[in-house]
Amino acid sequence: MTDTGPWPERPDKMIHGPSGRLVRIFLKDRIYICHTYYHAYIAFLKELALPSAQRGHATLMLSMMSNDFESFPERAAKTGLWENVIAFDEKEPEYFPEIMEYKKDRGNIVLNMFQRIRFTKLLAAKEASFIPVNLREYKDIYVFCDSDPIGYYLNKEKIYYHAVEDGLDTLVHSDDARIDNRGAFGLKVFLSKKLNLIFIENGYGRYCIDMEVNDIGAIEMPCPYYKEIPRKQLTDRLTDEDREILLDAFVRNKAEIENGLANASQADERRQKILVLTDPLCDLETRERLFKDIIDFYAAKGQVFIKPHPRDRLDYHKAFSEYPIIDASVPMELLGFIKDVRFDVVVTVYTDLGAIDFAERKVRLGNTFMDKYEDPEIHNKHMAAGLSQEKDDPLE
């Protein structure tokens, strides 16, 4: 039973409490709306952080819009941590060609704003029929990537929710709310947060109660609605039993990973073990070329292992068949839970490596490296939004 608080009234779910005040009865406790394996991993961590008596009463809702979760829902359900694990057939805006007309640039800020207001309402309305549950029944709704259509839906329907940072320190590396709304940002925030005429993600939506982030202090221009919940705080408290629950849910080939690393080490214990984490960058042809450059560079230094990003559609088994490849669906953080998994170097282009504790050295190449493969102007969005550019690591 909860005081009405900020929630809009629903008379069918309201009763008079002992004090005579109206109180709301919620039928269900929590739901986590996830778009990636990493989102699901954080949802697991948040549930495992609860007292055991409070576990098992939440719903895990997996959006199939950008990830094929394959057999993961079944494995997640078998852990017993969730009351329900369900698929969400969320649709990209492009699925509705009739509303894409409102995404065209009219060459005038006023006309573009009217178009955006219309697009915001239409996308939310179109998405409604694809929502598989009644979200009003949940006391707490946690949404990863509220920039996706689910965020538009929640705001149009006046359903309060908690946003959660997409990845580790995502807003440190790319503050998309400011980047996507550069130019009259304050006005746009007013139209979103106060009037709900348009929608801005990451804490600026009218019905976003707050947004959980890893490190507020590292974000250059934080939103007043950010709430700091360090990811390390969630992992440090894990028990051995908790780690096994995570491995059972996310790692379908644990023995294969262990054997692959053991065999590589036996071949030459003196060689460095180097993990290359991929990112779903640029077009496939350019992506293959840039990762070939990275892999060739490090192959001269030791044994390379490749861990594809879950949304990376490049066929690494075909393009780099001579190298051991770790299942793309495994969140990289979980590799540290597997017995004897250690690397000398882990290297990536954009993935944040702050949570990696199983490597001696971490290399994040960033924009300086990507400028060789794409127009550098593509990587200057931070400066256009009044934000600083990041310092990158060299390929050495």
Contacts in CASP RR format, 6 or more apart in sequence:
PFRMAT RR
TARGET T0000
AUTHOR 0000-0000-0000
METHOD contacts of the structure
MODEL  1
MTDTGPWPERPDKMIHGPSGRLVRIFLKDRIYICHTYYHAYIAFLKELAL
PSAQRGHATLMLSMMSNDFESFPERAAKTGLWENVIAFDEKEPEYFPEIM
EYKKDRGNIVLNMFQRIRFTKLLAAKEASFIPVNLREYKDIYVFCDSDPI
GYYLNKEKIYYHAVEDGLDTLVHSDDARIDNRGAFGLKVFLSKKLNLIFI
ENGYGRYCIDMEVNDIGAIEMPCPYYKEIPRKQLTDRLTDEDREILLDAF
VRNKAEIENGLANASQADERRQKILVLTDPLCDLETRERLFKDIIDFYAA
KGQVFIKPHPRDRLDYHKAFSEYPIIDASVPMELLGFIKDVRFDVVVTVY
TDLGAIDFAERKVRLGNTFMDKYEDPEIHNKHMAAGLSQEKDDPLE
1 17 0 8 1.000
1 23 0 8 1.000
1 24 0 8 1.000
1 25 0 8 1.000
2 23 0 8 1.000
2 24 0 8 1.000
2 26 0 8 1.000
2 139 0 8 1.000
3 21 0 8 1.000
3 23 0 8 1.000
3 24 0 8 1.000
4 14 0 8 1.000
4 21 0 8 1.000
4 22 0 8 1.000
4 23 0 8 1.000
4 24 0 8 1.000
6 160 0 8 1.000
6 209 0 8 1.000
7 24 0 8 1.000
7 160 0 8 1.000
8 158 0 8 1.000
9 22 0 8 1.000
10 24 0 8 1.000
10 136 0 8 1.000
13 24 0 8 1.000
13 25 0 8 1.000
13 26 0 8 1.000
13 27 0 8 1.000
13 136 0 8 1.000
14 22 0 8 1.000
14 23 0 8 1.000
14 24 0 8 1.000
14 25 0 8 1.000
15 22 0 8 1.000
15 23 0 8 1.000
15 25 0 8 1.000
16 22 0 8 1.000
16 23 0 8 1.000
17 23 0 8 1.000
26 137 0 8 1.000
26 138 0 8 1.000
26 139 0 8 1.000
27 137 0 8 1.000
27 138 0 8 1.000
28 57 0 8 1.000
28 59 0 8 1.000
28 83 0 8 1.000
28 137 0 8 1.000
28 138 0 8 1.000
28 139 0 8 1.000
29 57 0 8 1.000
29 58 0 8 1.000
29 138 0 8 1.000
29 139 0 8 1.000
29 140 0 8 1.000
30 57 0 8 1.000
30 58 0 8 1.000
30 59 0 8 1.000
30 138 0 8 1.000
30 139 0 8 1.000
30 140 0 8 1.000
30 141 0 8 1.000
30 142 0 8 1.000
31 58 0 8 1.000
31 59 0 8 1.000
31 60 0 8 1.000
31 61 0 8 1.000
31 133 0 8 1.000
31 135 0 8 1.000
31 138 0 8 1.000
31 140 0 8 1.000
31 141 0 8 1.000
31 142 0 8 1.000
32 39 0 8 1.000
32 40 0 8 1.000
32 43 0 8 1.000
32 46 0 8 1.000
32 58 0 8 1.000
32 59 0 8 1.000
32 60 0 8 1.000
32 61 0 8 1.000
32 142 0 8 1.000
32 144 0 8 1.000
33 61 0 8 1.000
33 63 0 8 1.000
33 88 0 8 1.000
33 141 0 8 1.000
33 142 0 8 1.000
33 143 0 8 1.000
33 144 0 8 1.000
33 150 0 8 1.000
34 40 0 8 1.000
34 43 0 8 1.000
34 60 0 8 1.000
34 61 0 8 1.000
34 62 0 8 1.000
34 63 0 8 1.000
34 144 0 8 1.000
35 63 0 8 1.000
35 65 0 8 1.000
35 66 0 8 1.000
35 67 0 8 1.000
35 90 0 8 1.000
35 144 0 8 1.000
35 145 0 8 1.000
35 148 0 8 1.000
36 66 0 8 1.000
36 67 0 8 1.000
36 144 0 8 1.000
36 145 0 8 1.000
36 166 0 8 1.000
36 310 0 8 1.000
36 311 0 8 1.000
37 67 0 8 1.000
37 69 0 8 1.000
37 72 0 8 1.000
37 250 0 8 1.000
37 310 0 8 1.000
37 329 0 8 1.000
37 330 0 8 1.000
37 331 0 8 1.000
38 167 0 8 1.000
38 310 0 8 1.000
38 331 0 8 1.000
39 144 0 8 1.000
39 145 0 8 1.000
39 164 0 8 1.000
39 166 0 8 1.000
39 167 0 8 1.000
40 60 0 8 1.000
40 62 0 8 1.000
40 72 0 8 1.000
40 76 0 8 1.000
40 250 0 8 1.000
41 246 0 8 1.000
41 250 0 8 1.000
41 331 0 8 1.000
41 333 0 8 1.000
41 334 0 8 1.000
42 144 0 8 1.000
42 164 0 8 1.000
42 167 0 8 1.000
42 231 0 8 1.000
42 234 0 8 1.000
43 60 0 8 1.000
43 142 0 8 1.000
43 144 0 8 1.000
44 76 0 8 1.000
44 81 0 8 1.000
44 245 0 8 1.000
44 246 0 8 1.000
44 249 0 8 1.000
45 231 0 8 1.000
45 234 0 8 1.000
45 235 0 8 1.000
45 238 0 8 1.000
46 142 0 8 1.000
46 234 0 8 1.000
47 55 0 8 1.000
47 56 0 8 1.000
47 58 0 8 1.000
47 81 0 8 1.000
47 82 0 8 1.000
48 55 0 8 1.000
48 81 0 8 1.000
48 234 0 8 1.000
48 238 0 8 1.000
48 242 0 8 1.000
48 245 0 8 1.000
48 246 0 8 1.000
49 234 0 8 1.000
49 237 0 8 1.000
55 81 0 8 1.000
56 80 0 8 1.000
56 81 0 8 1.000
56 82 0 8 1.000
56 83 0 8 1.000
57 83 0 8 1.000
58 82 0 8 1.000
58 83 0 8 1.000
59 82 0 8 1.000
59 83 0 8 1.000
59 84 0 8 1.000
59 85 0 8 1.000
59 86 0 8 1.000
59 133 0 8 1.000
59 138 0 8 1.000
60 73 0 8 1.000
60 76 0 8 1.000
60 82 0 8 1.000
60 84 0 8 1.000
60 85 0 8 1.000
60 86 0 8 1.000
61 86 0 8 1.000
61 87 0 8 1.000
61 88 0 8 1.000
61 132 0 8 1.000
61 133 0 8 1.000
62 69 0 8 1.000
62 72 0 8 1.000
62 73 0 8 1.000
62 85 0 8 1.000
62 86 0 8 1.000
62 87 0 8 1.000
62 88 0 8 1.000
63 88 0 8 1.000
63 90 0 8 1.000
63 148 0 8 1.000
63 150 0 8 1.000
64 87 0 8 1.000
64 88 0 8 1.000
64 89 0 8 1.000
64 90 0 8 1.000
65 88 0 8 1.000
65 90 0 8 1.000
65 91 0 8 1.000
65 92 0 8 1.000
65 148 0 8 1.000
65 149 0 8 1.000
66 311 0 8 1.000
67 310 0 8 1.000
67 311 0 8 1.000
69 87 0 8 1.000
69 329 0 8 1.000
70 329 0 8 1.000
71 252 0 8 1.000
72 249 0 8 1.000
72 250 0 8 1.000
72 329 0 8 1.000
73 85 0 8 1.000
73 86 0 8 1.000
73 87 0 8 1.000
75 248 0 8 1.000
75 249 0 8 1.000
75 250 0 8 1.000
75 252 0 8 1.000
76 82 0 8 1.000
76 85 0 8 1.000
76 249 0 8 1.000
77 85 0 8 1.000
78 248 0 8 1.000
78 249 0 8 1.000
79 245 0 8 1.000
79 248 0 8 1.000
79 249 0 8 1.000
81 245 0 8 1.000
86 132 0 8 1.000
86 133 0 8 1.000
87 132 0 8 1.000
88 130 0 8 1.000
88 131 0 8 1.000
88 132 0 8 1.000
88 150 0 8 1.000
89 130 0 8 1.000
89 132 0 8 1.000
90 127 0 8 1.000
90 130 0 8 1.000
90 148 0 8 1.000
90 149 0 8 1.000
90 150 0 8 1.000
91 126 0 8 1.000
91 127 0 8 1.000
91 130 0 8 1.000
91 149 0 8 1.000
92 149 0 8 1.000
93 99 0 8 1.000
93 100 0 8 1.000
93 103 0 8 1.000
93 119 0 8 1.000
93 123 0 8 1.000
93 149 0 8 1.000
94 100 0 8 1.000
95 126 0 8 1.000
96 122 0 8 1.000
96 123 0 8 1.000
96 126 0 8 1.000
99 119 0 8 1.000
99 122 0 8 1.000
99 123 0 8 1.000
99 126 0 8 1.000
102 115 0 8 1.000
102 116 0 8 1.000
102 118 0 8 1.000
102 119 0 8 1.000
102 122 0 8 1.000
103 115 0 8 1.000
103 119 0 8 1.000
104 115 0 8 1.000
105 112 0 8 1.000
106 112 0 8 1.000
106 115 0 8 1.000
109 184 0 8 1.000
113 191 0 8 1.000
113 198 0 8 1.000
116 198 0 8 1.000
117 191 0 8 1.000
117 197 0 8 1.000
117 198 0 8 1.000
120 152 0 8 1.000
120 155 0 8 1.000
120 156 0 8 1.000
120 197 0 8 1.000
120 198 0 8 1.000
120 199 0 8 1.000
121 156 0 8 1.000
123 149 0 8 1.000
123 152 0 8 1.000
124 149 0 8 1.000
124 151 0 8 1.000
124 152 0 8 1.000
124 153 0 8 1.000
124 155 0 8 1.000
124 156 0 8 1.000
124 157 0 8 1.000
125 156 0 8 1.000
127 149 0 8 1.000
127 150 0 8 1.000
127 152 0 8 1.000
127 153 0 8 1.000
128 153 0 8 1.000
128 157 0 8 1.000
131 150 0 8 1.000
131 153 0 8 1.000
135 141 0 8 1.000
135 154 0 8 1.000
135 157 0 8 1.000
135 159 0 8 1.000
136 157 0 8 1.000
136 159 0 8 1.000
140 162 0 8 1.000
141 154 0 8 1.000
141 159 0 8 1.000
141 160 0 8 1.000
141 161 0 8 1.000
141 162 0 8 1.000
142 161 0 8 1.000
142 162 0 8 1.000
142 163 0 8 1.000
142 164 0 8 1.000
142 212 0 8 1.000
143 150 0 8 1.000
143 151 0 8 1.000
143 154 0 8 1.000
143 161 0 8 1.000
143 162 0 8 1.000
143 163 0 8 1.000
143 164 0 8 1.000
144 163 0 8 1.000
144 164 0 8 1.000
144 165 0 8 1.000
144 166 0 8 1.000
145 166 0 8 1.000
145 201 0 8 1.000
146 154 0 8 1.000
146 161 0 8 1.000
146 163 0 8 1.000
146 201 0 8 1.000
146 202 0 8 1.000
146 203 0 8 1.000
146 205 0 8 1.000
146 208 0 8 1.000
147 176 0 8 1.000
147 201 0 8 1.000
147 202 0 8 1.000
151 161 0 8 1.000
151 199 0 8 1.000
151 201 0 8 1.000
152 199 0 8 1.000
154 160 0 8 1.000
154 161 0 8 1.000
154 207 0 8 1.000
155 196 0 8 1.000
155 199 0 8 1.000
155 205 0 8 1.000
155 206 0 8 1.000
155 207 0 8 1.000
155 208 0 8 1.000
156 196 0 8 1.000
158 196 0 8 1.000
158 206 0 8 1.000
158 207 0 8 1.000
159 207 0 8 1.000
160 207 0 8 1.000
160 208 0 8 1.000
160 209 0 8 1.000
161 207 0 8 1.000
161 208 0 8 1.000
161 209 0 8 1.000
162 208 0 8 1.000
162 209 0 8 1.000
162 210 0 8 1.000
162 211 0 8 1.000
162 212 0 8 1.000
163 201 0 8 1.000
163 202 0 8 1.000
163 203 0 8 1.000
163 208 0 8 1.000
163 210 0 8 1.000
163 211 0 8 1.000
163 212 0 8 1.000
164 211 0 8 1.000
164 212 0 8 1.000
165 171 0 8 1.000
165 211 0 8 1.000
165 212 0 8 1.000
165 213 0 8 1.000
165 214 0 8 1.000
167 214 0 8 1.000
167 352 0 8 1.000
168 214 0 8 1.000
168 231 0 8 1.000
168 352 0 8 1.000
168 354 0 8 1.000
168 355 0 8 1.000
169 214 0 8 1.000
169 215 0 8 1.000
169 218 0 8 1.000
169 352 0 8 1.000
169 354 0 8 1.000
170 352 0 8 1.000
171 202 0 8 1.000
171 213 0 8 1.000
171 219 0 8 1.000
171 222 0 8 1.000
172 215 0 8 1.000
172 218 0 8 1.000
172 219 0 8 1.000
172 220 0 8 1.000
172 352 0 8 1.000
173 350 0 8 1.000
173 352 0 8 1.000
173 390 0 8 1.000
174 381 0 8 1.000
174 382 0 8 1.000
175 202 0 8 1.000
175 219 0 8 1.000
175 220 0 8 1.000
175 221 0 8 1.000
175 382 0 8 1.000
175 385 0 8 1.000
175 387 0 8 1.000
176 201 0 8 1.000
176 202 0 8 1.000
177 200 0 8 1.000
177 201 0 8 1.000
177 202 0 8 1.000
177 203 0 8 1.000
177 204 0 8 1.000
177 223 0 8 1.000
178 185 0 8 1.000
178 221 0 8 1.000
178 385 0 8 1.000
178 386 0 8 1.000
178 387 0 8 1.000
179 381 0 8 1.000
179 382 0 8 1.000
179 384 0 8 1.000
179 385 0 8 1.000
179 387 0 8 1.000
180 200 0 8 1.000
181 188 0 8 1.000
181 189 0 8 1.000
181 200 0 8 1.000
182 381 0 8 1.000
182 384 0 8 1.000
182 385 0 8 1.000
182 386 0 8 1.000
185 385 0 8 1.000
188 198 0 8 1.000
188 200 0 8 1.000
189 200 0 8 1.000
189 204 0 8 1.000
191 197 0 8 1.000
191 198 0 8 1.000
192 198 0 8 1.000
192 199 0 8 1.000
192 200 0 8 1.000
192 204 0 8 1.000
192 205 0 8 1.000
192 206 0 8 1.000
193 200 0 8 1.000
193 204 0 8 1.000
193 205 0 8 1.000
193 206 0 8 1.000
194 206 0 8 1.000
195 206 0 8 1.000
196 205 0 8 1.000
196 206 0 8 1.000
196 207 0 8 1.000
199 205 0 8 1.000
202 211 0 8 1.000
202 223 0 8 1.000
203 210 0 8 1.000
203 211 0 8 1.000
203 223 0 8 1.000
203 225 0 8 1.000
203 226 0 8 1.000
204 223 0 8 1.000
204 225 0 8 1.000
208 225 0 8 1.000
209 225 0 8 1.000
210 225 0 8 1.000
210 226 0 8 1.000
210 227 0 8 1.000
211 223 0 8 1.000
211 225 0 8 1.000
211 226 0 8 1.000
211 227 0 8 1.000
212 226 0 8 1.000
212 227 0 8 1.000
212 228 0 8 1.000
212 229 0 8 1.000
213 219 0 8 1.000
213 222 0 8 1.000
213 226 0 8 1.000
213 227 0 8 1.000
213 228 0 8 1.000
213 229 0 8 1.000
214 228 0 8 1.000
214 229 0 8 1.000
214 230 0 8 1.000
214 231 0 8 1.000
215 228 0 8 1.000
215 230 0 8 1.000
216 222 0 8 1.000
216 226 0 8 1.000
216 228 0 8 1.000
217 228 0 8 1.000
219 226 0 8 1.000
220 387 0 8 1.000
220 388 0 8 1.000
221 387 0 8 1.000
231 355 0 8 1.000
232 355 0 8 1.000
235 333 0 8 1.000
235 355 0 8 1.000
238 246 0 8 1.000
243 337 0 8 1.000
246 334 0 8 1.000
246 337 0 8 1.000
247 254 0 8 1.000
247 334 0 8 1.000
247 337 0 8 1.000
247 338 0 8 1.000
250 329 0 8 1.000
250 330 0 8 1.000
250 331 0 8 1.000
250 334 0 8 1.000
251 257 0 8 1.000
251 327 0 8 1.000
251 330 0 8 1.000
251 334 0 8 1.000
251 338 0 8 1.000
252 327 0 8 1.000
252 329 0 8 1.000
253 327 0 8 1.000
254 338 0 8 1.000
257 326 0 8 1.000
257 327 0 8 1.000
257 330 0 8 1.000
257 335 0 8 1.000
257 338 0 8 1.000
257 341 0 8 1.000
258 338 0 8 1.000
258 339 0 8 1.000
258 340 0 8 1.000
258 341 0 8 1.000
260 324 0 8 1.000
261 273 0 8 1.000
261 305 0 8 1.000
261 324 0 8 1.000
261 340 0 8 1.000
261 341 0 8 1.000
262 340 0 8 1.000
264 273 0 8 1.000
264 303 0 8 1.000
264 305 0 8 1.000
264 324 0 8 1.000
265 273 0 8 1.000
267 303 0 8 1.000
268 303 0 8 1.000
271 302 0 8 1.000
271 303 0 8 1.000
272 301 0 8 1.000
272 302 0 8 1.000
272 303 0 8 1.000
272 344 0 8 1.000
272 345 0 8 1.000
273 302 0 8 1.000
273 303 0 8 1.000
273 305 0 8 1.000
273 342 0 8 1.000
273 343 0 8 1.000
273 344 0 8 1.000
273 345 0 8 1.000
274 298 0 8 1.000
274 301 0 8 1.000
274 302 0 8 1.000
274 303 0 8 1.000
274 304 0 8 1.000
274 305 0 8 1.000
274 343 0 8 1.000
274 344 0 8 1.000
274 345 0 8 1.000
274 346 0 8 1.000
274 347 0 8 1.000
275 304 0 8 1.000
275 305 0 8 1.000
275 306 0 8 1.000
275 307 0 8 1.000
275 326 0 8 1.000
275 335 0 8 1.000
275 343 0 8 1.000
275 345 0 8 1.000
275 346 0 8 1.000
275 347 0 8 1.000
275 359 0 8 1.000
276 291 0 8 1.000
276 294 0 8 1.000
276 295 0 8 1.000
276 298 0 8 1.000
276 304 0 8 1.000
276 305 0 8 1.000
276 306 0 8 1.000
276 307 0 8 1.000
276 346 0 8 1.000
276 347 0 8 1.000
276 348 0 8 1.000
277 307 0 8 1.000
277 309 0 8 1.000
277 332 0 8 1.000
277 346 0 8 1.000
277 347 0 8 1.000
277 348 0 8 1.000
277 351 0 8 1.000
277 353 0 8 1.000
278 287 0 8 1.000
278 291 0 8 1.000
278 306 0 8 1.000
278 307 0 8 1.000
278 308 0 8 1.000
278 309 0 8 1.000
278 312 0 8 1.000
278 314 0 8 1.000
278 316 0 8 1.000
278 348 0 8 1.000
278 349 0 8 1.000
279 309 0 8 1.000
279 312 0 8 1.000
279 348 0 8 1.000
279 349 0 8 1.000
279 350 0 8 1.000
279 351 0 8 1.000
280 287 0 8 1.000
280 309 0 8 1.000
280 311 0 8 1.000
280 312 0 8 1.000
280 313 0 8 1.000
281 287 0 8 1.000
281 290 0 8 1.000
281 349 0 8 1.000
281 350 0 8 1.000
281 370 0 8 1.000
281 373 0 8 1.000
282 290 0 8 1.000
282 373 0 8 1.000
282 374 0 8 1.000
284 313 0 8 1.000
284 314 0 8 1.000
286 373 0 8 1.000
286 374 0 8 1.000
287 312 0 8 1.000
287 314 0 8 1.000
288 314 0 8 1.000
288 319 0 8 1.000
289 373 0 8 1.000
290 349 0 8 1.000
290 369 0 8 1.000
290 370 0 8 1.000
290 372 0 8 1.000
290 373 0 8 1.000
291 314 0 8 1.000
291 316 0 8 1.000
291 320 0 8 1.000
292 319 0 8 1.000
292 320 0 8 1.000
294 347 0 8 1.000
294 349 0 8 1.000
294 365 0 8 1.000
294 395 0 8 1.000
295 304 0 8 1.000
295 306 0 8 1.000
295 320 0 8 1.000
295 323 0 8 1.000
297 395 0 8 1.000
298 304 0 8 1.000
298 345 0 8 1.000
298 347 0 8 1.000
299 323 0 8 1.000
301 345 0 8 1.000
304 323 0 8 1.000
305 323 0 8 1.000
305 324 0 8 1.000
305 325 0 8 1.000
305 326 0 8 1.000
305 343 0 8 1.000
306 316 0 8 1.000
306 320 0 8 1.000
306 323 0 8 1.000
306 324 0 8 1.000
306 325 0 8 1.000
306 326 0 8 1.000
307 325 0 8 1.000
307 326 0 8 1.000
307 328 0 8 1.000
307 330 0 8 1.000
307 332 0 8 1.000
307 335 0 8 1.000
308 314 0 8 1.000
308 316 0 8 1.000
308 325 0 8 1.000
308 326 0 8 1.000
308 328 0 8 1.000
309 328 0 8 1.000
309 351 0 8 1.000
310 328 0 8 1.000
310 329 0 8 1.000
312 328 0 8 1.000
316 325 0 8 1.000
317 325 0 8 1.000
326 335 0 8 1.000
332 351 0 8 1.000
332 355 0 8 1.000
332 356 0 8 1.000
333 355 0 8 1.000
333 356 0 8 1.000
335 341 0 8 1.000
335 358 0 8 1.000
336 357 0 8 1.000
336 358 0 8 1.000
341 358 0 8 1.000
342 358 0 8 1.000
342 359 0 8 1.000
343 358 0 8 1.000
343 359 0 8 1.000
343 360 0 8 1.000
344 359 0 8 1.000
344 360 0 8 1.000
344 361 0 8 1.000
345 359 0 8 1.000
345 360 0 8 1.000
345 361 0 8 1.000
345 362 0 8 1.000
345 363 0 8 1.000
346 353 0 8 1.000
346 356 0 8 1.000
346 358 0 8 1.000
346 359 0 8 1.000
346 361 0 8 1.000
346 362 0 8 1.000
346 363 0 8 1.000
347 362 0 8 1.000
347 363 0 8 1.000
347 364 0 8 1.000
347 365 0 8 1.000
348 363 0 8 1.000
348 364 0 8 1.000
348 365 0 8 1.000
349 364 0 8 1.000
349 365 0 8 1.000
349 366 0 8 1.000
349 369 0 8 1.000
349 370 0 8 1.000
350 364 0 8 1.000
350 366 0 8 1.000
350 370 0 8 1.000
351 364 0 8 1.000
352 364 0 8 1.000
353 359 0 8 1.000
353 362 0 8 1.000
353 363 0 8 1.000
353 364 0 8 1.000
354 362 0 8 1.000
356 362 0 8 1.000
363 393 0 8 1.000
363 395 0 8 1.000
364 392 0 8 1.000
364 393 0 8 1.000
365 392 0 8 1.000
365 393 0 8 1.000
365 394 0 8 1.000
365 395 0 8 1.000
366 390 0 8 1.000
366 392 0 8 1.000
366 393 0 8 1.000
367 376 0 8 1.000
367 379 0 8 1.000
367 389 0 8 1.000
367 390 0 8 1.000
367 392 0 8 1.000
368 392 0 8 1.000
368 394 0 8 1.000
369 392 0 8 1.000
369 395 0 8 1.000
370 378 0 8 1.000
370 379 0 8 1.000
371 379 0 8 1.000
380 389 0 8 1.000
382 388 0 8 1.000
382 389 0 8 1.000
382 390 0 8 1.000
383 389 0 8 1.000
END
